[in-house]
């Protein structure tokens, strides 16, 4: 699923650079992550917050049981920003550590996937380009 979503995001970004309906996840709030890192350090838990991949590996290293895993995941989720849909600006998805990402694989349960399917269908020539604007998608 990840590969499909990333691949479709790249295709749409090339085809419609100002209309591609992507999903971004900004990096966490740095000051909150540093405070969490310091607090956990006092408990003997050393998290590497330098990247999402390093953070994930650190959590796995210290998650010696399911309860500890849940607690660490909960604590680390607090400083995180919410992911958001967008058509312009920075595209990087922090949590997945991919440059471009969209929702494509669940059109039955997410409206965003329907938007993406319609854009892809237009790019492939099987339907006309939808007439909506970036402002329509933002509302």
FENUR-V320204 format. One record per residue. N is the residue number from 0. RES is the residue in one small letter. SS is DSSP state (~ for helix, > for strand, _ for the rest). Layout:
N & RES & SS
N & RES & SS
This chain:
0 & x & _
1 & x & ~
2 & x & ~
3 & x & ~
4 & x & ~
5 & x & ~
6 & x & ~
7 & x & ~
8 & x & ~
9 & x & ~
10 & x & ~
11 & x & ~
12 & x & ~
13 & x & ~
14 & x & ~
15 & x & _
16 & x & _
17 & x & _
18 & x & _
19 & x & _
20 & x & _
21 & x & >
22 & x & >
23 & x & >
24 & x & >
25 & x & _
26 & x & _
27 & x & _
28 & x & _
29 & x & ~
30 & x & ~
31 & x & ~
32 & x & ~
33 & x & ~
34 & x & ~
35 & x & ~
36 & x & ~
37 & x & ~
38 & x & ~
39 & x & ~
40 & x & ~
41 & x & ~
42 & x & _
43 & x & _
44 & x & _
45 & x & _
46 & x & _
47 & x & _
48 & x & _
49 & x & _
50 & x & _
51 & x & ~
52 & x & ~
53 & x & ~
54 & x & ~
55 & x & ~
56 & x & ~
57 & x & ~
58 & x & ~
59 & x & ~
60 & x & ~
61 & x & ~
62 & x & _
63 & x & _
64 & x & _
65 & x & ~
66 & x & ~
67 & x & ~
68 & x & ~
69 & x & ~
70 & x & ~
71 & x & ~
72 & x & ~
73 & x & ~
74 & x & ~
75 & x & ~
76 & x & ~
77 & x & ~
78 & x & _
79 & x & _
80 & x & _
81 & x & _
82 & x & _
83 & x & >
84 & x & >
85 & x & >
86 & x & _
87 & x & _
88 & x & _
89 & x & _
90 & x & _
91 & x & _
92 & x & >
93 & x & _
94 & x & _
95 & x & _
96 & x & _
97 & x & >
98 & x & _
99 & x & _
100 & x & _
101 & x & _
102 & x & _
103 & x & _
104 & x & _
105 & x & _
106 & x & _
107 & x & _
108 & x & _
109 & x & _
110 & x & ~
111 & x & ~
112 & x & ~
113 & x & ~
114 & x & ~
115 & x & ~
116 & x & ~
117 & x & ~
118 & x & ~
119 & x & ~
120 & x & ~
121 & x & ~
122 & x & ~
123 & x & ~
124 & x & _
125 & x & _
126 & x & _
127 & x & _
128 & x & _
129 & x & _
130 & x & _
131 & x & _
132 & x & _
133 & x & ~
134 & x & ~
135 & x & ~
136 & x & ~
137 & x & ~
138 & x & _
